[in-house]
Amino acid sequence: MTPERPENRSSVLAAAMTGAGSFIRRQGCDETVIARAVGLDIVDDLSPTAALQLSDYCALFEELARQSGYCESGLVYGRQFRPDMLGLIGFIALASPTLANAVENLATLFPWHQHNTHTRLVRTESGLRLEYQITDPAIVARRQDAELTMGMFCNVFRHVLGSDWAPDAIWLEHARHAPVSAYDDAFAAPVQFRCGMNAVLFTEEQLEIPMPGANVALLAVLRESLLSLAHNPATPERSTNLLSRVRKEIRRTLPHGAIKLPALADTLGVPRWTLQRRLDDLGVTYTDLVDGTRRAMATDYLRQKTMPVGEIAFLLGYSEVSAFSRAFRKWYGISPQAFRQQQAK
């Protein structure tokens, strides 16, 4: 029986960040700086079943790509991410009787690992399609997440069929932003962009092969453990919730001008001096958080070709397009129009 979907909150289990600190260092960045910029802590003792804000998780890899200059960061992270690193949902796949069962369990149970997420196994005339998409409309910046998740899904197949296995095709909902060679290295398969959905396409051949670690009794325990987390998630303390709430309020109020710190403190229900002190303790300023949020939103909006630059300026809280253009040129060294033209190539 298919379990009832988890309640409506956008979170992901912290197991999805396994090895993120060392990976960020290999990209030549400081994991503490990257994590704090998006409101996360990367710590060794964080429980793999802790619930992280999904928006922060996605922002982590977007920020890594921005600071490192490697736009294929998500592709590389997903390619090296083994199923056993994914926590309960990964072990559920590994304990399934066959590869077909593993894929079915991924499609059915992934939304309990990551809430506000669509996953589905679709049968077509030419084979099967394992779909994936974040359904939270507030999470706009999610290209890196889509690409790393496709890599994670492919590695379930490769765990059984060998490292040379390749899907028939990969669908991605966004436009291409990394070199073609990066997609070839990650998937060894044709990649289609702007599909409206992320998906791994494959045939039924070899799906009935047994999983090496099949264990039906363990599978039942793992499944119940994952489902129970939907009702009693372990939410980490530290800075995660504070910075997530601050960034959320900034995004919400930007069309009317960024919320002032005193008003923000009132909204969050904390004294102004307490909020200021907690931000100081985290090594971030409120101005930096506003600028960082605007930068991320600006590039994501500009990649939506049909959105007028004037509308983008309004959504980011600028009274005039010229003010937005000056800010964007300061951030990236080019105009918004030039950035959009680059993305279209």
Buried (B, 14 or more C-beta within 10 A) or exposed (E): EEBEEBEEEBBBBBBBBBEBBEBBEEBEBEBBEBBBBBBBBBBEEBEBBBBBBBBBBBBBBBBBBBBBEBBBBBBBBBBBBBBBBBBBBBBBBBBBBBBBBBBBBBBBBBBBBBBBBBBBBEEEEEBBBBBBBBEBEEBBBBBBBBBBBBBBBBBBBBBBBEEEBBBBBBBBBBEBBBEEEBBEEBBBBBBEEEBEBBBBBBEEEBBEEEBEBBBEEBBEBBBEBBBEBBEEBEEBEEBBBBBBBBBBBBBEBBEEEBBEBEEBBBBBEBEBEEBBEBBEEBEBEBEEBBBBBBBBBBBBBBBBEEBEBEBBBBBBBBEEBEEBBEBBBEBBEEBBEEBBEEBEE
